[in-house]
Amino acid sequence: MNIIAVVSGVIFGNIITVTIYTIIQSNEVFMTTVHGIFLNPLFLVTGGYLGVFVLYRLILISIAERM
């Protein structure tokens, strides 16, 4: 699960970086253009996995600290 999280983080970061770079290069810094990143299914899948993974890890840490 950790390896999948790292790969998801790299993909997630690359999608954000490329999208923001493209927006800045084309001088189209509008809210609709910026939010167009949410139309990318790979962005949504990797972001969703990272969100669930972080919550899972926080629960594990919380349980470990109680013992």
C-alpha positions, -999 to 999 in steps of 0.1 A, spaced: 0 0 0 29 23 7 44 18 -28 10 25 -44 8 57 -23 42 69 -35 34 62 -71 0 79 -67 18 109 -52 42 112 -81 14 109 -107 -8 133 -88 21 159 -85 30 155 -121 -5 161 -133 -8 192 -112 26 205 -123 20 200 -160 -15 215 -158 -4 246 -140 26 250 -163 3 248 -193 -21 274 -178 7 298 -171 23 294 -205 -10 301 -223 -18 331 -200 -53 317 -192 -54 320 -155 -92 318 -151 -110 298 -125 -126 276 -151 -93 268 -167 -77 260 -133 -105 238 -123 -103 219 -156 -78 197 -138 -108 180 -121 -118 165 -154 -87 143 -155 -98 108 -143 -62 98 -134 -60 129 -112 -92 120 -94 -82 83 -89 -48 91 -75 -60 119 -54 -88 97 -40 -64 69 -32 -40 94 -14 -69 108 6 -81 73 18 -45 62 24 -37 93 46 -68 87 67 -59 50 70 -24 59 82 -37 85 107 -61 59 122 -32 34 125 -10 61 142 -39 70 166 -44 34 176 -7 28 181 -4 59 204 -32 47 226 -14 15 235 
